[in-house]
């Protein structure tokens, strides 16, 4: 059907625009920035979804492309808010506020970003997509599970790549315990429960807004817990997994802060960030993709 083809093409173009934004954001950040760590992982997820859109993977590729762009738009709005000097939603504040903390391991940044994006942004994106398409969440349920499988696939790879090796497992025990308390499967299931609750409150806007605000705050609290400084990062000790000689380490894997990187910040909370740590290059002039 021509109309469906046009809709699919437009939705996929939106995913391509998201990929362009994520690449731009990553190019403007040092690899060991906490936001860069999450952004690199999220770019991998989005590129994987884009690839699967052209394969017999999703029951409704156009709807999934629409959801993917709406979903990403919420992260990009947080990026733009910080770039303009505004506070992002509560769920994103821990990542942006602690992104330069030397005692936080890269895998913590990756999981904190996933926590904010899946447990807060994803249910809101599903509800918005249903409103746009004039459907109920159950119509997207099967493809939602497939998206969850892709997220789990990337999460597993990120854990394996960023976690310290078995030779330093004893030193990394607090980190192993902390990141083991969060899984993408549990987050995905919680997000779907939020979708069901928000959809049930579709005709009760006051209650829906209250639930959305509570979700934002509770997800932010969990994100801050995931970013508990453990002192396992950036000290050059044996806990860091170093690349093999001659091996190129991709962005987001770096465990050493660049010289001259300031960790003082002016909010008076003693976290040790720069006053500009929350600002992203060029984000002020870039509209979010939605």
C-alpha positions as CSV (number, residue, x, y, z in Angstrom):
1,X,0.0,0.0,0.0
2,X,1.5,3.4,-1.0
3,X,0.4,5.1,2.2
4,X,2.1,2.5,4.3
5,X,5.3,2.6,2.3
6,X,5.4,6.4,2.7
7,X,4.9,6.1,6.4
8,X,7.6,3.4,6.7
9,X,10.1,5.5,4.6
10,X,9.4,8.6,6.8
11,X,9.8,6.6,10.0
12,X,13.1,5.0,8.9
13,X,14.4,8.5,7.9
14,X,13.7,9.5,11.4
15,X,15.9,6.7,12.7
16,X,18.7,7.7,10.3
17,X,18.5,11.2,11.7
18,X,18.8,9.9,15.2
19,X,21.9,7.9,14.2
20,X,23.4,11.1,12.8
21,X,22.7,13.0,16.1
22,X,24.2,10.3,18.2
23,X,27.4,10.2,16.1
24,X,27.7,14.0,16.4
25,X,27.3,13.9,20.1
26,X,29.9,11.1,20.4
27,X,32.4,13.0,18.2
28,X,32.2,16.0,20.5
29,X,33.0,14.2,23.7
30,X,36.1,12.6,25.2
31,X,35.7,8.8,25.3
32,X,35.8,8.6,29.1
33,X,33.0,11.1,29.6
34,X,30.1,9.2,31.3
35,X,27.6,10.5,28.7
36,X,30.0,9.4,25.9
37,X,30.0,5.9,27.3
38,X,26.2,5.6,27.3
39,X,26.0,7.4,23.9
40,X,28.4,5.0,22.3
41,X,26.3,2.0,23.5
42,X,23.0,3.6,22.5
43,X,24.4,4.3,19.0
44,X,25.2,0.6,18.7
45,X,21.6,-0.3,19.7
46,X,20.1,2.2,17.3
47,X,22.3,1.0,14.4
48,X,21.3,-2.5,15.2
49,X,17.6,-1.6,15.2
50,X,18.1,0.3,11.9
51,X,19.7,-2.8,10.4
52,X,16.9,-5.1,11.6
53,X,14.3,-2.8,10.1
54,X,15.4,-4.0,6.7
55,X,15.1,-7.6,7.6
56,X,12.2,-9.9,8.5
57,X,12.5,-9.1,12.2
58,X,9.6,-6.9,13.2
59,X,5.9,-7.5,12.6
60,X,5.4,-3.8,11.9
61,X,8.8,-2.2,10.9
62,X,7.2,1.2,10.3
63,X,5.7,1.3,13.9
64,X,9.1,0.2,15.3
65,X,10.9,2.9,13.4
66,X,8.4,5.4,14.7
67,X,8.9,4.1,18.3
68,X,12.7,4.1,17.9
69,X,12.7,7.8,16.8
70,X,10.3,8.9,19.5
71,X,12.2,6.9,22.1
72,X,15.6,8.4,21.1
73,X,14.0,11.9,21.0
74,X,13.7,11.8,24.8
75,X,17.4,11.2,25.4
76,X,18.2,13.9,22.8
77,X,15.9,16.3,24.6
78,X,17.9,15.7,27.8
79,X,21.1,16.4,25.8
80,X,19.7,19.6,24.4
81,X,18.5,20.7,27.9
82,X,21.9,20.3,29.3
83,X,23.5,21.9,26.3
84,X,21.3,25.0,26.8
85,X,22.1,25.2,30.5
86,X,18.8,23.7,31.7
87,X,18.3,20.8,34.0
88,X,17.3,17.5,32.3
89,X,14.5,15.3,33.7
90,X,15.3,13.8,37.1
91,X,15.9,10.4,35.6
92,X,18.8,11.8,33.6
93,X,20.4,14.1,36.2
94,X,22.7,11.5,37.9
95,X,24.4,10.6,34.6
96,X,24.9,14.2,33.6
97,X,25.9,15.4,37.0
98,X,28.4,12.6,37.7
99,X,29.7,12.1,34.2
100,X,33.2,13.2,35.1
101,X,33.5,11.6,38.5
102,X,36.9,9.7,38.7
103,X,35.6,7.0,41.0
104,X,32.8,5.7,38.8
105,X,33.5,2.8,36.4
106,X,32.4,3.1,32.7
107,X,30.0,0.2,33.0
108,X,28.2,2.1,35.7
109,X,27.7,5.0,33.3
110,X,26.4,2.6,30.6
111,X,23.9,1.0,33.0
112,X,22.7,4.3,34.5
113,X,22.0,5.6,31.0
114,X,20.1,2.4,30.1
115,X,18.2,2.7,33.4
116,X,17.0,6.2,32.7
117,X,16.2,5.5,29.0
118,X,14.4,2.1,29.5
119,X,12.5,2.6,32.7
120,X,11.4,6.2,32.2
121,X,11.7,7.1,28.5
122,X,10.6,3.9,26.9
123,X,7.1,3.6,28.5
124,X,6.4,7.3,27.7
125,X,7.6,6.7,24.1
126,X,5.4,3.6,23.7
127,X,2.3,5.5,24.9
128,X,3.2,8.5,22.6
129,X,3.7,6.1,19.7
130,X,0.3,4.5,20.3
131,X,-1.3,7.9,20.3
132,X,0.4,8.8,17.0
133,X,-0.6,5.5,15.3
134,X,-4.0,5.2,16.9
135,X,-3.4,1.8,18.4
136,X,-3.2,0.1,21.8
137,X,0.1,-1.0,23.4
138,X,-0.8,-4.7,22.9
139,X,-0.5,-4.1,19.1
140,X,3.2,-3.4,19.7
141,X,3.9,-6.0,22.4
142,X,5.5,-8.6,20.2
143,X,7.9,-6.1,18.6
144,X,8.5,-4.5,22.0
145,X,9.9,-7.9,23.1
146,X,12.1,-8.0,20.1
147,X,13.5,-4.6,20.9
148,X,14.1,-5.8,24.4
149,X,16.1,-8.7,23.1
150,X,18.3,-6.4,21.1
151,X,18.8,-4.2,24.2
152,X,19.8,-7.3,26.2
153,X,22.2,-8.4,23.4
154,X,24.0,-5.1,23.5
155,X,23.9,-4.9,27.3
156,X,25.7,-8.3,27.6
157,X,28.4,-7.2,25.1
158,X,28.9,-3.9,27.0
159,X,29.2,-5.7,30.4
160,X,31.8,-8.2,28.9
161,X,33.8,-5.4,27.3
162,X,33.8,-2.9,30.2
163,X,33.9,-5.1,33.3
164,X,37.4,-5.8,34.8
165,X,38.8,-9.2,33.9
166,X,38.7,-12.3,36.2
167,X,42.3,-11.8,37.3
168,X,41.1,-8.7,39.3
169,X,37.7,-10.0,40.3
170,X,38.3,-9.7,44.0
171,X,39.1,-6.0,43.7
172,X,36.1,-5.5,41.5
173,X,33.7,-7.4,43.8
174,X,31.8,-4.2,44.9
175,X,31.3,-3.3,41.2
176,X,30.2,-6.8,40.3
177,X,27.6,-6.7,43.1
178,X,26.4,-3.2,42.2
179,X,25.9,-3.8,38.4
180,X,24.5,-7.3,39.0
181,X,21.6,-5.7,40.8
182,X,20.3,-4.2,37.5
183,X,19.3,-6.2,34.4
184,X,17.8,-5.1,31.1
185,X,15.1,-7.8,31.3
186,X,13.8,-6.5,34.7
187,X,13.9,-2.9,33.4
188,X,12.1,-3.8,30.2
189,X,9.3,-5.6,32.2
190,X,9.0,-2.7,34.6
191,X,8.7,-0.4,31.6
192,X,5.9,-2.4,30.1
193,X,4.1,-2.3,33.5
194,X,4.4,1.5,33.3
195,X,3.0,1.4,29.8
196,X,-0.1,-0.5,31.0
197,X,-0.6,1.8,33.9
198,X,-0.2,5.0,31.9
199,X,-2.5,3.8,29.2
200,X,-5.1,2.9,31.8
201,X,-4.9,6.5,33.0
202,X,-5.3,7.9,29.4
203,X,-8.5,9.6,30.3
204,X,-7.3,10.8,33.7
205,X,-4.6,13.4,32.9
206,X,-4.0,14.5,36.5
207,X,-3.3,10.9,37.6
208,X,-1.2,10.2,34.5
209,X,1.0,13.3,35.2
210,X,1.4,12.3,38.8
211,X,2.5,8.8,37.8
212,X,4.9,10.2,35.2
213,X,6.5,12.5,37.7
214,X,6.8,9.7,40.3
215,X,8.4,7.5,37.7
216,X,10.9,10.2,36.7
217,X,11.9,10.7,40.3
218,X,12.2,7.0,41.3
219,X,14.2,6.1,38.2
220,X,16.5,9.0,39.0
221,X,17.1,7.6,42.5
222,X,18.0,4.2,41.1
223,X,20.3,5.9,38.6
224,X,22.1,7.7,41.4
225,X,22.5,4.4,43.2
226,X,24.0,2.8,40.1
227,X,26.5,5.6,40.0
228,X,27.8,5.1,43.5
229,X,31.5,5.9,43.4
230,X,33.5,2.8,44.1
231,X,37.0,4.1,43.5
232,X,37.7,1.4,40.9
233,X,38.1,3.8,37.9
234,X,40.8,6.1,36.7
235,X,43.6,5.2,39.2
236,X,45.8,3.2,36.8
237,X,45.7,0.2,39.2
238,X,45.4,-3.5,38.4
239,X,41.6,-3.3,38.4
240,X,41.5,-1.6,35.0
241,X,41.3,-3.9,32.0
242,X,44.0,-2.7,29.6
243,X,43.9,-3.4,25.9
244,X,46.4,-5.8,24.3
245,X,49.6,-4.1,22.9
246,X,48.7,-2.5,19.7
247,X,45.0,-2.9,20.2
248,X,42.9,0.2,19.5
249,X,40.6,1.0,22.3
250,X,37.2,2.3,21.1
251,X,35.5,5.4,22.5
252,X,33.8,4.7,25.8
253,X,36.4,2.1,26.9
254,X,39.0,4.5,28.3
255,X,39.7,4.1,32.0
256,X,42.1,7.1,32.4
257,X,41.1,10.7,32.6
258,X,43.0,13.0,30.2
259,X,45.5,15.3,31.8
260,X,44.3,18.7,32.6
261,X,40.7,17.5,32.9
262,X,39.2,19.5,35.7
263,X,36.9,17.7,38.2
264,X,35.9,20.7,40.4
265,X,32.4,22.0,40.0
266,X,30.5,24.9,41.3
267,X,27.4,23.3,42.7
268,X,28.9,22.8,46.1
269,X,28.1,19.1,46.3
270,X,31.7,17.9,46.4
271,X,31.3,15.4,43.5
272,X,34.4,16.8,41.8
273,X,33.0,17.9,38.4
274,X,33.8,20.8,36.2
275,X,31.3,23.7,36.0
276,X,31.0,22.9,32.3
277,X,30.8,19.1,32.7
278,X,27.1,19.2,31.9
279,X,27.4,21.0,28.6
280,X,27.6,19.1,25.3
281,X,29.3,20.5,22.2
282,X,26.9,22.0,19.7
283,X,23.8,20.7,21.6
284,X,22.5,24.2,22.1
285,X,21.9,24.7,18.4
286,X,20.6,21.2,17.5
287,X,16.9,20.4,17.6
288,X,16.0,17.0,19.1
289,X,14.8,14.4,16.7
290,X,11.2,13.3,17.6
